[in-house]
């Protein structure tokens, strides 16, 4: 049954440019940005069109506002957050810092997302280390599977590539338990939060990962090419950055910044900020979206998404679909194993009916957000043609 019968946060469809007849249920792929964010981005694009009107504040003010808002999404402080271009960028920073001795192990889940996979294979090959993949468990208990891989590793564990969700299997993990097991093994914990930050309340202080990377273009309702990186304070004073430029250095905002041969880094995780972080169009759109989420409250957003996903499972079952809910389902994403019931043209048929979900093999991923309501979910199942 659904987890909530009447979520406090009503549907926010009027805040988005969704036309009538479109049931967009694919936030886990790419969410639409709110109208206010689109307007902020368009207005801000004119900053670069009139550079003679700019001040040095254009390179700093919105950067710090975005940093504060992103920190609030995960219970962090602004000093803990760096501005990056993508999840993969944040993972590259993590890989440049975590110690991985020859003969040690990097542990990850089977079928981990590529942005949280490839970098670790490259680092292991470079350092003479091993990648240990926790296979998909028969009972779908990924928490136990990952902890088992940590505790039974034949090699000393250097890094655990973790997450709160398995992005492909639709299962929630106990990230605190995984963090405890990682620390007990003496390993660094690096986390990908792109598929859940903005959809679920989260307190990074309870998990204390070494690094947590998350992009904004999914559940944070932000633009593409904007991401953030949380760095634990152990990395603030001596962490290795990928880029060297004025904006992450002390005095970079001063007109004589070029006179100092090698100034120190700015405080906290700012040392990891990417170059050209002051994107004059992307940042204002990001800020507008984060402010909306902050105004709604992540608990209220999570409640609504859990209610919508409960409706998805309920409707699938009442329509006679043979789908099993995971033992630890993700409250904001429903991944339905459809077996052989999906026709080869199911995706195109749904799009023609105005319904947008992700189909991968035999799985149908449905990921609503605050702009969806019960009618959107009904539209999905009314137009889902299955093989006899």
Buried (B, 14 or more C-beta within 10 A) or exposed (E): EBBBEEBEBEBBBEBBEBEEEBBBBBBBBEBBBBBBBBBBBEEBBEBEEEEEEEEEEBBBEBBEBBBBBBBBBBBBBBBBBBBBBBBBBBBBBBBBBBEBEEEBBBBBBBBBBEBBBEBBEEBBEEBEBBBBBBEBBEEBBBBBBBBBBBEEBEBBBBBBBBBBBBBBBBBBBBBBBBBBBBEEBEBBBBBBBBBBBBBBBBEBEEBBBBBBBBBBBBBBBBBBBBBBBBBBEEBBEEBEBBBEEBBBBBBBBEEEBEEEEEBEBBEBBBBBBBBEBBBBBBBBBBBBBBBBBEEBEBEBBBBBBBBBBBBBBEBBBEEEBEBEBBEBBBBBBBBBBBEEBBEEEBBEEBEEBBBBBBBEEEBBBBBBBBBBBEEBBEBBBEBBEBEE
